[in-house]
Amino acid sequence: MTIAWNEFTPWASLAGGVLIGLAAALLVLFNGRIAGISGILGGLLRPRAGDVGWRAAFVLGLVAAPVLWRLFAELPPLRIEAGYVLLAAAGLLVGVGTRCGSGCTSGHGVCGLSRLSPRSLVATLAFMATGFATVYVMRHLVAG
């Protein structure tokens, strides 16, 4: 395994982390809601009265952010080496996993850990361990 240090962007990563934390804090302060993306998207699939507007605005912001970024700077290069079938299967597994875990990395990892939630600590550790195992299996056992 090698690390591409010339592509390491600590300031952009720090700015992204600050913006994610700020968005999560603002959502809790002004709306009393946790910024878990899987829960926000799940709520849009089963809409309730008075609950759709903020969810749609949040998702719209997620989609609009890279478009706005593109107006002022170049997006980092994106390289995906997997096929569409593998990407679709991975997406479905992530979706099932977030439903089983009652949340995703943003909900548990960002918001839950900041609230010192033991459930979120366990979920985040499970996400990380599963990610490490998946990378190991895909890179060393499947890809050879």
N, C-alpha and C positions, 0 to 999 in steps of 0.2 A: 504494500500500500504506500502510495506517495501523497504528499500534501502539496497542492499547487499554491505555494506561498505568494507567487506573483499575482494570483487572482484573489488573494485574501483581502477583504475590504472591511477592516475593523470599524472605521468611522461610519460607513453606510450601514453596517450591521448594528452598531450602537444606535444610530438614528432610527432604524427600523424598530428596534426593541423599545426605544423610548416612545415612539408613536403608538405601538401596540399597547404598551402599558398605559399611556395617556388615554387612548380610546376605551380601554377596559375600565379605567377609573371613572371617566366621564359617564359611561353607560351606567355604572353602579350608582354614581352620585345623583344623576339627573333622572334615571329611569328605574333604578332599583333592580336592574337585571344583570346577569352574569354574561360576559361576552364569550360564550362558547359557540363556535361556528356551527357545529353539528346540531346543537339545540335550536339555534336561530333558524337554520335551514329547515329542520324538522317542523318547527312551528309554522313555517310558510306552507308546508305540504298539508298541514291540518289547521287551517286558519281559524282563529277565534275573533269575534268582534272586538275591535279596539286594540288588537294585538298585531296587526299586519303592518301598519305604517312604519314603526320603528325597525321591525325586522327587514322589511323591504329596503329601507334607507340604509341599514347596515350592510346588506348584501350589495346594494348599488355602490356604496362606498368602496367595498372590496374590489369590485369590477372596475370602477372609475379610477382608482388610485394609479394603476400602471399606465392607464391612458393619459392621465395628467402628468405623470412622471415623464412619459415619452415626449411631452411638449417641451420640457426643459432640459432633458438629458437623455443619453442613450441607455437603453435597458441592457443589463448584463447579458452576455450570450447564454442561450439555453441549449443544452445538449441532452437529448433523451435517447438512450441506446436500446430501450425496450420497444417491442411491438405493441400495436393497439390492443391486441387480445390480452397480453400480460398487464398492460396499463388498466384496462377495464376490470380485469380480475382483481388487481391490487386495490383499485378504487372501491370495488364492492366489499372486499375484505375489510378495508378501513371503515367503510360505512357500517358494516355489521358489528365490527369491534367497538366503534364509538357508541352504538346503541346498547350493546351488552355492557359497556363500561359506564353508561349514563353520562357520556361526555367525551370530548376529544382533547387533544393536547392543549388547545387554547383554553378551553374551559377548566380543565383540571390543572394543567401545567402553569398557566399564567394566572388565572383568577383563583383557582382553588388553593394553590400553594401560597399565594399572597395572603389568603385568609387563614392559613395554617390548618387546612382541612386534612385530617388523616386519610380520609377516603381518596382525596386527590393525590396525596403523596404515594399511596399504593398504586393508584392508576398510572401516575406519571412514571413510577419505577417499572411498572409492567410495560408501558409503551416503549420506554428506552430499552429494556431488556429484549423485547420482541424485535425492535428495530435492529439492535446489534446482532441478534441471532439470524434475522432475515438477511442482512448484508453478508454475514459470514457464509450462510448456506448458499446464497445466490452467487457470490464471488468465488468461493473456494470449493464448493461441492458440486454445484450445477454447472457453472461456467468452466470449471476445471482449473 
